[in-house]
């Protein structure tokens, strides 16, 4: 009885004639071709593609905010890009049939650094500080009897945060008049439910923080002055920054 061929025993199927071929011969030829194939030039450009792709993604989706929150992104992507260029140049110049150990180290380092840069960017997108425009509702200058309202617009998709930092500056309405800044304080009263603290009294130049309590819509804060009777003031700056703890 003929032995039944197993999966580990190549079957030598032959045909005859001018176009005869052998399956076993094709198997061996294919194996030898793959064995001799130099894959290093094909793989070497991959880190550069990843680095360029990460840079392009960052340019298209840059979340904004202070540059210091991008230190992780820059510190990883810049050396990763340099190593990826070196890796690509080495591959294009032709390498040994065997993967060089130093080349593997450079390739792995370039890939890891580019991925870390991408992770750093995503961290800023999810948790970084986001500058927002705080508008002032109410016409005319501020006096001790005329409050105004500071309004934070609804948070844009992808830029929602848990807290608001408000940089507030109240200045003299007439710079030529005697200053009243040092005699002026402001009371901030939150009009939107769920935002805390509800009431804060602050100097004319101050930075205050609010817990938005999950609020993603418009947030309104009433601003009223405590100043001398003849002092006329204005809101010179109301800069908002959204952030997480």
C-alpha positions as CSV (number, residue, x, y, z in Angstrom):
1,X,0.0,0.0,0.0
2,X,1.3,3.4,-0.9
3,X,2.1,5.7,2.1
4,X,-0.4,8.5,2.4
5,X,1.5,11.8,2.1
6,X,1.3,13.9,5.3
7,X,1.3,17.7,5.7
8,X,5.1,17.7,6.3
9,X,5.9,15.6,3.3
10,X,6.1,17.6,0.1
11,X,4.2,16.0,-2.8
12,X,6.1,15.9,-6.0
13,X,3.4,16.3,-8.6
14,X,4.8,16.1,-12.1
15,X,3.5,16.8,-15.6
16,X,5.1,15.7,-18.8
17,X,5.7,17.3,-22.1
18,X,7.4,20.5,-23.2
19,X,5.7,22.5,-20.4
20,X,6.2,20.0,-17.7
21,X,6.7,21.3,-14.1
22,X,7.3,19.9,-10.6
23,X,5.3,21.2,-7.6
24,X,8.2,20.3,-5.3
25,X,10.6,22.2,-7.5
26,X,8.4,25.3,-7.4
27,X,8.2,25.0,-3.6
28,X,11.9,24.9,-3.2
29,X,12.4,27.7,-5.7
30,X,9.9,29.9,-3.9
31,X,11.5,29.2,-0.5
32,X,15.0,30.0,-1.9
33,X,13.7,33.3,-3.4
34,X,12.2,34.4,-0.1
35,X,15.3,33.4,1.8
36,X,17.4,35.5,-0.5
37,X,15.0,38.5,-0.6
38,X,16.5,41.6,1.0
39,X,13.6,43.0,3.0
40,X,15.5,45.6,4.9
41,X,15.2,48.3,2.1
42,X,11.4,47.6,2.1
43,X,11.0,48.0,5.9
44,X,13.5,50.8,6.5
45,X,11.2,53.6,5.2
46,X,8.3,52.7,7.5
47,X,9.4,54.8,10.5
48,X,9.7,57.9,8.2
49,X,6.2,57.3,6.9
50,X,4.9,57.1,10.5
51,X,6.8,60.2,11.5
52,X,5.5,62.2,8.5
53,X,2.0,60.9,9.0
54,X,2.1,61.9,12.7
55,X,3.3,65.4,11.7
56,X,0.6,65.7,9.1
57,X,-2.1,64.6,11.6
58,X,-0.8,67.1,14.1
59,X,-1.0,69.9,11.6
60,X,-4.6,69.1,10.7
61,X,-5.9,68.5,14.2
62,X,-3.8,70.9,16.3
63,X,-5.8,71.7,19.5
64,X,-4.1,75.0,20.3
65,X,-3.3,76.2,23.8
66,X,0.1,76.9,25.5
67,X,3.1,75.5,23.8
68,X,4.6,74.1,26.9
69,X,1.9,71.4,27.0
70,X,3.4,70.0,23.8
71,X,6.9,69.3,25.2
72,X,6.2,65.5,25.2
73,X,5.1,65.7,21.6
74,X,8.2,67.7,20.4
75,X,10.6,65.7,22.5
76,X,9.5,62.4,21.0
77,X,8.7,63.3,17.4
78,X,11.8,65.4,16.6
79,X,14.4,62.7,17.4
80,X,12.1,60.1,16.0
81,X,12.0,62.0,12.7
82,X,15.8,62.3,12.7
83,X,16.2,58.6,13.3
84,X,13.6,57.7,10.7
85,X,15.4,59.7,8.1
86,X,18.7,57.9,9.0
87,X,16.9,54.6,8.8
88,X,15.4,55.4,5.4
89,X,18.7,56.6,4.0
90,X,20.4,53.4,5.1
91,X,17.7,51.3,3.5
92,X,17.9,53.2,0.2
93,X,21.7,52.9,0.1
94,X,21.4,49.1,0.2
95,X,21.9,46.9,3.2
96,X,23.2,43.5,3.9
97,X,21.0,40.5,3.2
98,X,20.9,40.0,6.9
99,X,19.2,42.6,9.1
100,X,22.0,44.6,10.8
101,X,21.6,44.8,14.6
102,X,22.4,48.5,14.7
103,X,19.8,49.1,12.0
104,X,17.2,47.2,13.9
105,X,17.9,49.3,17.0
106,X,17.5,52.6,15.0
107,X,14.3,51.3,13.3
108,X,12.8,50.3,16.6
109,X,13.8,53.5,18.3
110,X,12.3,55.6,15.5
111,X,9.0,53.7,15.6
112,X,8.7,54.0,19.3
113,X,9.6,57.7,19.4
114,X,7.0,58.5,16.7
115,X,4.4,56.6,18.5
116,X,5.2,58.4,21.8
117,X,4.9,61.7,19.9
118,X,1.5,60.7,18.7
119,X,0.5,59.6,22.2
120,X,1.6,63.0,23.5
121,X,-0.5,64.8,21.0
122,X,-3.5,62.7,21.8
123,X,-3.0,63.4,25.5
124,X,-3.1,67.2,24.8
125,X,-6.2,66.8,22.6
126,X,-8.0,65.0,25.4
127,X,-6.7,66.8,28.5
128,X,-4.7,69.8,27.4
129,X,-5.6,73.4,28.1
130,X,-8.0,75.0,25.6
131,X,-8.2,78.8,25.2
132,X,-11.7,80.2,24.9
133,X,-13.2,83.7,24.2
134,X,-15.2,85.0,27.1
135,X,-17.6,87.7,25.9
136,X,-19.0,90.6,27.9
137,X,-22.7,91.3,27.7
138,X,-23.8,94.8,28.7
139,X,-23.1,98.1,27.1
140,X,-21.3,101.1,28.6
141,X,-18.7,101.3,31.3
142,X,-18.8,99.6,34.7
143,X,-19.9,101.5,37.8
144,X,-20.8,100.4,41.3
145,X,-24.5,100.3,40.2
146,X,-24.2,98.7,36.8
147,X,-23.3,94.9,36.6
148,X,-22.3,93.1,33.4
149,X,-22.3,89.5,32.4
150,X,-19.4,87.4,31.4
151,X,-20.4,84.6,29.0
152,X,-18.4,81.4,28.2
153,X,-19.8,79.9,25.0
154,X,-20.8,76.2,24.7
155,X,-17.7,74.0,24.6
156,X,-16.8,72.7,21.1
157,X,-16.9,68.9,20.4
158,X,-13.6,67.4,21.4
159,X,-12.6,70.4,23.5
160,X,-14.8,69.9,26.5
161,X,-13.0,70.2,29.9
162,X,-14.0,70.1,33.5
163,X,-12.8,73.5,34.8
164,X,-12.5,77.1,33.7
165,X,-9.7,79.5,34.5
166,X,-10.7,83.1,34.1
167,X,-8.0,85.8,33.8
168,X,-9.8,89.1,34.6
169,X,-8.5,92.6,34.4
170,X,-10.7,95.6,35.3
171,X,-9.2,99.0,34.3
172,X,-10.1,102.7,34.4
173,X,-12.5,103.6,31.6
174,X,-10.6,106.9,31.2
175,X,-6.8,106.3,31.5
176,X,-6.3,110.1,31.9
177,X,-8.4,110.2,35.1
178,X,-7.1,109.4,38.6
179,X,-6.9,105.6,38.8
180,X,-9.5,103.7,40.8
181,X,-8.0,100.2,40.2
182,X,-6.6,99.8,43.7
183,X,-9.9,100.8,45.2
184,X,-12.0,98.4,43.1
185,X,-13.0,94.8,43.7
186,X,-15.5,92.6,41.8
187,X,-18.1,90.1,42.8
188,X,-18.5,87.2,40.4
189,X,-21.9,85.5,40.7
190,X,-22.5,82.3,38.6
191,X,-25.9,82.3,36.9
192,X,-25.6,78.8,35.4
193,X,-26.7,76.0,37.7
194,X,-24.1,73.4,38.7
195,X,-21.0,75.7,38.3
196,X,-19.1,76.3,41.5
197,X,-18.1,78.3,43.5
198,X,-21.3,80.3,43.1
199,X,-19.9,83.6,44.4
200,X,-16.4,84.9,44.5
201,X,-15.1,88.4,45.4
202,X,-11.8,89.2,43.6
203,X,-9.5,92.2,43.1
204,X,-9.5,94.2,39.8
205,X,-6.7,92.0,38.5
206,X,-7.2,88.4,39.3
207,X,-7.2,84.8,38.1
208,X,-10.2,82.7,39.3
209,X,-11.2,79.1,38.7
210,X,-14.6,77.5,38.4
211,X,-15.6,73.9,38.5
212,X,-18.0,73.5,35.6
213,X,-19.7,70.5,37.2
214,X,-20.1,68.7,33.8
215,X,-21.7,71.7,32.2
216,X,-20.9,71.8,28.5
217,X,-23.3,74.5,27.4
218,X,-23.1,78.2,27.8
219,X,-21.9,79.5,31.2
220,X,-22.9,83.0,32.4
221,X,-21.3,84.8,35.3
222,X,-22.5,88.2,36.5
223,X,-19.8,90.8,37.4
224,X,-20.6,93.6,39.7
225,X,-18.2,96.2,41.1
226,X,-17.4,97.5,44.5
227,X,-15.7,100.9,44.0
228,X,-15.8,104.6,44.7
229,X,-19.0,106.4,43.7
230,X,-17.3,108.5,41.0
231,X,-15.1,105.7,39.6
232,X,-15.9,104.5,36.1
233,X,-14.3,101.2,35.0
234,X,-14.3,98.7,32.2
235,X,-13.5,95.1,31.6
236,X,-10.1,95.3,29.9
237,X,-9.5,91.6,29.7
238,X,-11.5,88.4,30.3
239,X,-9.5,85.5,29.0
240,X,-10.8,82.0,29.6
241,X,-8.9,78.7,29.6
242,X,-10.6,75.3,29.8
243,X,-8.6,72.5,31.5
244,X,-8.9,69.3,33.5
245,X,-7.6,68.5,37.0
